[in-house]
Amino acid sequence: MLNRSGRWTAAMFVLAGFALAGLPRDAHATLELRAFIDGSSTAAIDVTDASTPGTITLPNGTVVGGVLLVNGSISTANYTSPGSLAQIASQSLNVINTTSAVHTVLLQISANNFNAPPSPLALTATASGTFSPVAGTTATSAAGASAVAQAFASSANALFGNTFLVQNFSSGVAGTTPTLFSYSNTSSNSPFSYSGAYSMTVQLAFTLPGNVQLNGRANVEQATSVVPEPGSIAMALAGLPVLGGYWLRRRRKQA
């Protein structure tokens, strides 16, 4: 018969196994953000999270390429405080075209060396934003604005890898009438399988008319496990016979 200590040991064995089945063990080696303006092959900005692992925050009023003004916390990845989802995200993005000319922008965020949740994965990406004229300028509408949101994963674990498509959404082009032009999309794809580690990339390609700004979240990608981790389930199941035997003997004794 199990004594009290033995019963607690068996119970903790089971609980530990089930806890590990849902415990994220993700990390990433590098989080990188880059932006290209007007089709240039040279990035107007290219930064990593070397100073603050898991987060890239551009100071308010950052000037990009001499034509854009950027504000907000730009991107994060679950790194120092991982949650139940592996994800990379751009936050509260504000991009202002400070000129009267039209400019195109390609914004990319990527992180690699994710090793959780367990393969295979279900991947989800979302994108939303609103174009509007900048107050105090000659712009009166968001006419001509557009956005294309994409998200990818790569089992090759390469930064900016695009082998597995999660999202490919186009907002279309704003007409001449609206003052505001908004877009929103959520896309999912599965199963995504990997071995060892994988990378995730989100990107937003948008057209910003003169004196027009973009506000909102550029992109988020999340990964959830399709199936429980076999090793953790095995650990949980291993403790069940011990507890089962104890409760059966206890029931017989009480009969």
C-alpha positions in Angstrom: 0.0 0.0 0.0 1.2 3.5 -0.8 1.8 5.7 2.2 0.9 9.4 2.1 4.3 10.4 0.8 4.0 7.8 -2.0 0.5 8.9 -3.0 1.7 12.5 -3.3 4.7 11.4 -5.3 2.4 9.6 -7.8 0.0 12.5 -8.0 2.8 15.0 -8.7 4.1 12.7 -11.4 0.8 12.7 -13.2 0.3 16.5 -12.8 3.8 17.2 -14.0 3.3 15.2 -17.1 0.0 17.0 -18.0 1.6 20.3 -17.2 4.5 19.6 -19.5 2.1 18.7 -22.2 1.0 22.3 -22.4 4.2 24.0 -21.3 5.8 26.2 -24.0 9.5 25.8 -24.4 9.9 28.2 -27.3 12.7 30.6 -27.7 14.4 32.4 -30.6 17.9 33.2 -31.6 17.2 36.5 -33.4 14.3 38.9 -34.0 14.9 41.2 -36.9 12.9 44.1 -38.5 13.7 45.7 -41.8 11.9 48.1 -44.2 12.4 48.8 -47.9 11.1 52.0 -49.5 10.0 52.4 -53.1 11.2 49.0 -54.3 14.8 49.5 -53.2 16.9 46.4 -52.6 18.7 48.2 -49.7 16.9 48.3 -46.4 16.1 51.8 -45.2 16.1 50.4 -41.7 17.4 47.0 -40.4 17.5 46.4 -36.7 17.6 43.3 -34.4 16.7 42.7 -30.7 20.4 42.5 -29.6 19.9 45.2 -26.9 16.5 43.9 -25.6 16.0 40.2 -26.4 12.5 39.6 -27.7 11.6 43.2 -28.4 12.4 45.9 -31.0 11.0 49.3 -30.2 11.8 52.2 -32.5 11.8 55.6 -30.6 8.8 57.8 -31.4 9.6 60.1 -34.3 12.0 57.7 -36.0 12.6 59.0 -39.6 13.0 56.2 -42.2 14.5 57.0 -45.6 13.9 60.7 -45.2 10.3 60.3 -46.2 8.5 58.4 -43.4 7.9 59.2 -39.7 7.4 56.1 -37.6 6.0 55.9 -34.0 5.1 53.0 -31.7 6.3 49.7 -30.4 7.2 47.9 -33.6 7.7 44.2 -32.9 7.9 41.5 -30.2 8.5 37.8 -30.0 7.8 35.4 -27.1 11.3 35.1 -25.7 11.9 36.0 -22.1 8.3 35.5 -21.0 6.8 32.9 -23.4 3.1 32.2 -23.3 1.1 29.4 -24.6 1.6 30.5 -28.2 4.7 31.0 -30.3 4.3 34.3 -32.0 5.8 37.4 -33.5 3.9 40.7 -33.7 4.0 44.3 -34.6 2.3 46.6 -32.2 0.6 50.0 -32.5 2.2 50.8 -35.7 2.0 54.4 -37.0 3.7 55.3 -40.3 3.3 58.8 -41.7 4.2 59.9 -45.2 5.7 63.3 -44.6 5.9 64.2 -48.3 3.3 65.0 -51.0 4.5 62.1 -53.2 3.3 58.5 -53.1 5.7 56.0 -51.5 5.6 52.2 -51.3 6.9 50.3 -48.2 7.8 46.7 -47.5 7.9 46.0 -43.7 9.2 42.6 -42.6 9.6 41.1 -39.2 11.2 37.6 -38.6 12.4 35.5 -35.8 14.1 32.0 -35.9 15.0 29.1 -33.6 11.4 28.5 -32.3 11.3 25.0 -30.9 7.8 24.8 -29.5 4.9 24.0 -29.5 5.5 20.4 -30.6 5.2 19.6 -34.3 2.9 19.6 -36.2 1.5 23.1 -35.8 -1.6 25.1 -36.7 -0.5 28.6 -37.7 -2.7 31.8 -37.7 -1.8 35.3 -38.9 -3.8 38.5 -38.6 -3.4 42.0 -40.0 -5.4 45.2 -39.6 -5.0 48.9 -40.1 -6.5 52.2 -41.1 -5.2 54.7 -43.6 -6.1 58.4 -43.1 -5.0 61.9 -44.2 -2.6 63.7 -41.9 -4.3 66.6 -40.1 -3.1 70.0 -41.2 -2.0 68.9 -44.7 -3.6 69.3 -48.1 -4.6 65.6 -48.1 -8.4 65.1 -47.7 -8.7 61.3 -48.2 -6.8 58.0 -48.2 -7.4 57.6 -52.0 -4.8 55.3 -53.6 -3.8 53.5 -50.3 -3.4 49.8 -50.3 -1.9 46.9 -48.2 -0.9 43.3 -48.8 -0.3 41.3 -45.7 1.6 38.0 -45.8 2.9 35.5 -43.2 5.2 32.5 -43.5 7.0 29.8 -41.6 10.1 27.9 -42.5 11.2 24.5 -41.3 14.7 25.4 -42.6 14.8 27.9 -39.6 16.0 30.7 -41.9 15.2 34.3 -41.1 12.7 35.7 -43.6 12.1 32.1 -44.9 8.9 31.8 -46.9 8.5 28.1 -47.6 5.1 27.7 -45.8 2.4 30.3 -46.6 0.1 31.2 -43.7 -1.5 34.4 -45.0 -1.7 36.2 -48.4 -4.3 39.0 -48.1 -4.8 42.1 -50.2 -6.9 45.1 -49.1 -7.4 46.4 -52.6 -6.9 50.1 -53.5 -8.8 52.9 -51.8 -11.1 54.9 -54.1 -11.4 58.6 -54.3 -14.3 59.0 -51.9 -13.3 57.6 -48.4 -11.6 59.8 -45.8 -10.6 56.6 -44.0 -9.6 53.2 -45.6 -9.4 50.2 -43.3 -8.5 46.5 -43.7 -8.6 43.5 -41.5 -7.9 39.8 -42.1 -7.2 36.6 -40.3 -5.9 33.5 -42.1 -4.9 30.0 -40.9 -3.0 27.1 -42.4 -2.0 23.7 -41.1 -0.3 21.3 -40.6 3.1 22.8 -40.5 5.8 20.2 -39.6 9.3 20.9 -38.4 12.2 19.1 -36.9 14.6 20.8 -34.5 13.6 24.5 -34.9 11.6 26.8 -37.3 11.3 30.5 -38.2 8.3 32.7 -38.6 8.1 35.8 -40.8 5.3 38.5 -41.2 5.4 41.3 -43.7 3.2 44.2 -44.9 3.6 45.8 -48.3 1.7 49.0 -48.5 1.2 52.1 -50.6 1.1 55.4 -48.7 -0.2 58.4 -50.7 1.2 61.8 -50.0 0.5 63.1 -46.5 -1.4 59.9 -45.6 -0.7 57.8 -42.5 -1.2 54.2 -41.5 -2.3 53.3 -38.0 -2.9 49.9 -36.5 -1.3 46.4 -36.1 0.7 45.3 -39.1 0.8 41.6 -38.4 0.7 38.8 -35.9 1.6 35.2 -36.4 0.7 32.5 -33.8 1.5 28.8 -33.6 -0.4 26.2 -31.6 0.3 22.5 -31.4 -2.0 20.2 -33.4 -1.3 17.2 -31.2 0.0 16.8 -27.6 3.7 16.2 -27.1 4.1 12.4 -26.9 6.8 12.5 -24.3 4.7 14.6 -21.9 1.6 12.4 -22.4 3.7 9.3 -21.7 5.0 10.8 -18.5 1.4 11.6 -17.4 0.1 8.1 -18.3 3.0 6.4 -16.5 1.7 7.7 -13.2 -1.9 6.7 -13.7 -1.5 3.0 -12.9 0.1 3.8 -9.6 -2.7 6.1 -8.5 -5.3 3.6 -10.0 -3.9 0.7 -7.9 -3.9 2.8 -4.8 -7.6 3.8 -5.2 -8.7 0.3 -6.1 -7.0 -1.2 -2.9 -8.6 1.5 -0.8 -12.0 0.8 -2.2 -11.7 -2.9 -1.5 -10.6 -2.2 2.0 -13.6 0.0 2.7 -16.0 -2.6 1.2 
